Amino acid sequence: MKRQTLLIAALLLLALTVAAQKKYNVYGVGFYNLENLFDTCHDEGKNDYDFLPNGTYKWDKLRYERKLHNMAYALADMGTDMLPIGCAIIGVSEVENSRALDDLVAQPELAKRGYKFVHIEGPDRRGVDCAMLYNPSLFTFREAHLVPYVPELEADSTFKTRGYLTVTGMLADEMVTVIVCHWPSRFSGSFYRETAGRQVRVVKDSILRADPTRKIIVMGDMNDDPQNASMKTALGAKPNIKDVEDGDMFNPWWKILDGGKGTLSYQGSWNLFDQIVLSSNLLDRKGTKDYSKLTYLKCQIQNRPYLVQDEGKYKGSPKRTTASGVWLDGYSDHLPTVVYLIKEKP
């Protein structure tokens, strides 16, 4: 009996030793609303007149270059709490065009990591699009499509807004599809964002039918909180991993907002519009801590002191580029968000 006990103890020690020797890679996936990253030139057919040298914001070369520097600094900082190299993937919104993105990734903070971008010009009348930055040493780009937002009401047949930038590639030797969104504004009714939620769910479901192993990440400025119908019901993003079933998505930001934290502030209250939600096959739903495949680890609002107004009327709110007609040389009216994914090294 004593010999058997010793054998069991030895086997247990061996198992613990093997487990302790396991090593892991962690990957950052982020999202950031860049708040009107416009260049200084007029784009035909777009309402970008405020962002011209003679426009409301007096958007000249100096202000544009300061905006590029600030955005690049904040983007390069994302994920560095855990990863000195920063995020592998960052979805962005409110970017005017590819020229602005060329100028952005040429900034020293991003250029030294070799960031590239994916962008497809969309129909938004103001001229703002979504895009995705990626570090090619961590993510291998395969293909991209812009899935249009389709109005569900006949009366809205001429309504044009941002589509859903759908980017596929390899992350940690696994096929991943990222859907970058900027859903209709709060000035529109909830119905229009619920429409976006339903349409993104259709895109996600069609991808999974074709490839059930595909990892899917939906991110963006949803203009809604996690508890709102567009996210909870239309997209089907749930707050608790144990409740996520095949075909559902997991929304880690629900509990963050319940805890009093958010990504944008309105009249002293926080909202959390900037969300990154995950398909069920990115979760450790059984709690086994088996990280042999790419798996969700944790999430974070990237709330840095330099991103927050430290005085005046808007103290404590994100430090935006312009407020009440005054140029603040700030960053954005939103804070960035990051999720971390983990995978055992081979």
C-alpha positions in Angstrom: 0.0 0.0 0.0 2.8 2.3 0.9 4.6 1.5 -2.3 1.4 2.3 -4.3 1.1 5.6 -2.5 4.6 6.5 -3.3 4.1 5.6 -7.0 1.0 7.8 -7.2 2.9 10.7 -5.5 5.7 10.2 -8.0 3.4 10.3 -11.0 1.6 13.4 -9.6 5.0 15.1 -9.2 5.9 14.2 -12.7 2.6 15.6 -14.1 3.1 18.8 -12.1 6.7 19.1 -13.4 5.5 18.6 -17.0 2.8 21.2 -16.5 5.2 23.7 -15.0 7.4 23.3 -18.1 4.7 24.4 -20.5 5.3 27.8 -22.1 2.7 30.1 -23.8 2.4 32.9 -26.3 0.0 35.8 -25.6 -1.5 38.0 -28.4 -3.1 41.4 -28.0 -6.2 42.2 -30.1 -7.4 45.8 -29.8 -9.9 48.4 -31.0 -9.7 52.2 -31.0 -12.0 54.9 -32.4 -9.6 57.5 -33.7 -12.1 60.3 -33.6 -12.0 61.9 -37.0 -8.6 61.1 -38.5 -9.0 63.2 -41.6 -6.3 64.4 -43.9 -6.3 68.1 -45.0 -7.6 67.5 -48.6 -11.2 67.3 -49.8 -12.5 63.9 -51.0 -15.0 64.2 -53.8 -18.5 63.3 -52.7 -17.7 63.4 -49.0 -18.8 65.9 -46.4 -15.3 66.6 -45.0 -15.4 70.3 -45.3 -14.9 70.9 -41.5 -11.6 69.2 -41.8 -9.9 71.5 -44.3 -7.5 74.4 -43.6 -10.4 76.9 -44.1 -13.0 74.7 -42.3 -14.5 74.9 -38.9 -11.6 73.0 -37.2 -8.9 74.9 -39.2 -7.5 71.5 -40.0 -4.1 72.5 -41.3 -0.8 70.6 -41.7 0.3 71.2 -38.1 -3.0 69.9 -36.6 -3.1 66.9 -38.9 0.5 65.9 -38.1 -0.1 66.3 -34.3 -3.2 64.1 -34.6 -1.1 61.5 -36.5 1.6 61.5 -33.8 -0.9 61.3 -30.9 -2.8 58.4 -32.5 0.3 56.5 -33.3 1.6 56.9 -29.8 -1.6 55.6 -28.3 -1.9 52.7 -30.8 1.7 51.6 -30.1 1.0 51.7 -26.4 -2.0 49.3 -26.6 -1.4 45.9 -25.1 2.0 46.9 -23.7 1.0 46.1 -20.1 1.5 42.5 -21.1 3.3 42.6 -24.4 6.3 44.9 -25.2 5.6 44.4 -28.9 2.0 45.6 -28.5 -1.0 44.3 -30.3 -1.0 41.9 -33.2 -4.3 43.3 -34.5 -6.0 46.7 -33.9 -9.3 47.6 -35.5 -9.9 51.3 -35.9 -12.8 53.5 -36.9 -13.3 57.1 -38.0 -10.5 57.1 -40.5 -11.1 59.1 -43.7 -9.1 57.2 -46.3 -6.0 55.2 -47.2 -3.9 58.3 -47.4 -4.5 59.0 -43.7 -3.7 55.4 -42.9 -0.4 55.5 -45.0 0.6 58.6 -43.0 -0.4 56.9 -39.7 1.6 53.7 -40.1 4.6 55.8 -41.3 4.8 57.4 -37.8 7.9 56.2 -36.0 6.0 54.5 -33.2 4.2 52.2 -35.6 6.8 52.0 -38.4 9.4 50.5 -36.1 7.1 47.5 -35.6 6.2 47.3 -39.3 2.5 47.7 -38.9 0.4 47.4 -42.1 -3.3 48.1 -42.6 -6.4 46.8 -44.4 -8.9 49.4 -45.6 -11.7 49.3 -48.2 -13.4 52.6 -49.0 -17.0 52.7 -47.9 -20.2 54.7 -48.7 -20.4 56.8 -45.5 -21.4 60.3 -46.6 -19.1 62.0 -44.0 -16.3 59.9 -45.3 -15.3 57.9 -42.3 -14.4 54.2 -42.6 -13.2 51.3 -40.5 -9.8 49.8 -41.0 -7.5 47.2 -39.4 -3.9 47.5 -38.5 -1.8 44.4 -38.0 1.8 43.4 -37.2 2.9 41.1 -40.1 5.3 39.3 -37.8 2.2 38.1 -35.8 -0.7 38.1 -38.2 -0.6 36.9 -41.8 -3.2 38.6 -44.0 -5.2 36.4 -46.4 -8.3 38.4 -47.6 -10.7 41.1 -46.8 -14.3 42.1 -47.8 -16.5 45.1 -47.0 -20.0 43.7 -46.2 -22.5 46.5 -46.7 -25.0 47.7 -44.1 -28.4 47.0 -45.8 -31.4 49.1 -44.7 -34.3 46.9 -43.6 -37.0 49.5 -44.1 -38.0 50.6 -47.6 -38.1 54.2 -46.5 -34.4 54.0 -45.7 -33.4 52.8 -49.2 -31.0 55.7 -49.7 -29.5 55.4 -46.2 -25.7 54.9 -46.4 -23.4 54.1 -43.5 -20.3 52.2 -42.6 -20.2 48.5 -43.7 -18.5 45.6 -41.8 -14.9 45.3 -42.7 -14.2 41.5 -42.6 -10.6 40.5 -42.5 -9.2 36.9 -42.5 -5.7 35.7 -41.8 -3.5 33.5 -39.6 -2.9 34.3 -36.0 -0.9 31.8 -33.9 -1.2 29.3 -36.8 -5.0 29.4 -36.7 -7.4 30.9 -39.1 -9.1 34.0 -37.6 -11.7 36.4 -39.1 -12.0 39.9 -37.6 -15.1 41.9 -38.3 -14.5 45.6 -37.7 -17.7 47.7 -37.2 -18.9 51.2 -36.6 -22.6 50.9 -36.1 -25.2 53.7 -36.7 -25.0 56.6 -34.3 -27.1 57.3 -31.2 -29.0 59.9 -33.2 -30.5 57.0 -35.1 -33.0 54.8 -33.1 -32.0 51.5 -31.6 -33.6 49.7 -34.5 -30.8 50.7 -36.8 -28.1 49.3 -34.5 -30.2 46.1 -34.0 -30.2 45.8 -37.7 -26.4 46.0 -37.7 -26.3 43.3 -34.9 -28.5 41.0 -36.9 -26.5 41.5 -40.1 -23.1 40.9 -38.4 -24.6 37.7 -36.8 -25.5 36.5 -40.3 -22.0 37.2 -41.5 -20.5 35.3 -38.5 -22.9 32.4 -38.9 -22.2 32.0 -42.6 -18.4 31.9 -41.9 -18.9 29.2 -39.2 -21.1 27.1 -41.4 -18.4 27.0 -44.0 -15.6 26.5 -41.4 -16.7 25.5 -37.9 -13.1 25.8 -36.6 -12.8 29.5 -37.7 -12.1 31.8 -34.8 -14.2 35.0 -35.1 -13.7 38.3 -33.4 -16.3 41.1 -33.8 -15.1 44.5 -32.7 -16.0 48.1 -33.1 -17.7 51.3 -31.9 -21.2 49.8 -31.6 -22.8 53.0 -30.3 -24.5 50.8 -27.8 -23.5 49.3 -24.5 -23.2 45.5 -23.9 -26.6 45.3 -22.3 -28.4 46.9 -25.2 -30.6 44.9 -27.6 -28.2 45.2 -30.6 -25.4 43.4 -28.7 -27.4 41.2 -26.3 -30.2 40.0 -28.6 -29.4 40.8 -32.2 -25.7 39.8 -32.1 -26.2 37.2 -29.3 -23.2 38.3 -27.2 -23.5 36.9 -23.6 -21.7 38.1 -20.4 -20.9 34.8 -18.8 -18.6 32.1 -20.4 -20.7 29.3 -18.8 -23.8 30.5 -20.7 -22.2 30.7 -24.1 -23.3 27.9 -26.4 -22.2 27.0 -29.9 -23.1 29.8 -32.2 -23.2 32.4 -29.4 -20.6 35.1 -28.7 -19.0 36.1 -25.5 -18.9 39.8 -24.4 -16.4 40.4 -21.6 -17.2 44.1 -21.4 -20.7 43.6 -19.8 -19.2 43.2 -16.3 -16.6 45.9 -16.9 -19.4 48.5 -17.4 -21.4 47.1 -14.5 -18.2 47.8 -12.4 -18.4 51.5 -13.3 -15.8 51.6 -16.1 -16.3 52.6 -19.7 -14.7 54.0 -22.8 -16.6 57.3 -23.3 -18.2 59.7 -20.9 -21.4 61.7 -21.3 -22.6 64.1 -18.7 -20.5 62.4 -16.0 -21.7 58.8 -16.8 -19.7 56.1 -18.6 -20.7 54.2 -21.6 -18.8 51.2 -23.1 -19.4 51.3 -26.9 -16.0 50.1 -27.9 -16.3 46.3 -27.6 -14.5 43.2 -28.7 -16.6 40.0 -28.6 -15.5 36.5 -29.3 -16.9 33.3 -30.9 -17.5 30.4 -28.6 -14.5 28.4 -30.0 -12.2 31.0 -28.5 -13.3 30.2 -24.9 -12.2 27.8 -22.2 -15.9 26.9 -21.6 -15.1 23.8 -19.5 -12.6 25.6 -17.3 -9.8 23.0 -18.1 -7.1 25.7 -18.8 -6.2 23.7 -21.9 -4.5 26.3 -24.0 -3.5 24.1 -26.8 -5.6 26.2 -29.1 -6.0 30.0 -29.2 -8.1 30.9 -26.2 -9.4 34.1 -24.5 -7.4 35.1 -21.4 -8.5 38.6 -20.3 -9.7 42.1 -21.4 -8.7 45.6 -20.6 -9.7 49.2 -21.1 -6.5 51.0 -22.0 -7.0 54.0 -19.7 -3.8 55.9 -19.6 -3.4 59.3 -17.8 -2.4 61.0 -21.0 -5.6 59.9 -22.7 -7.8 61.6 -20.0 -8.6 65.3 -19.5 -7.0 66.4 -16.2 -8.7 69.7 -15.7 -11.6 71.9 -16.6 -15.2 71.1 -17.5 -14.4 67.7 -18.9 -12.0 66.6 -16.2 -11.9 62.8 -16.1 -13.3 62.3 -19.6 -11.2 61.1 -22.6 -9.1 63.9 -23.9 -10.4 64.5 -27.4 -8.8 66.4 -30.2 -11.3 69.4 -30.1 -13.9 70.3 -27.6 -16.4 73.2 -27.7 -14.5 74.6 -30.7 -11.1 74.6 -28.9 -8.3 72.5 -30.2 -6.9 70.5 -27.3 -4.1 68.6 -29.1 -5.7 65.5 -27.6 -6.4 61.9 -28.7 -10.0 60.7 -29.0 -13.3 61.0 -27.3 -13.1 57.2 -26.8 -10.6 55.0 -24.9 -9.0 52.0 -26.5 -9.9 48.4 -25.6 -7.8 45.2 -25.7 -8.4 41.5 -25.3 -5.6 39.0 -24.7 -5.5 35.6 -26.3 -3.2 32.8 -25.1 -1.8 29.6 -26.8 0.6 27.0 -25.6 3.9 27.0 -27.4 4.5 23.9 -29.6 
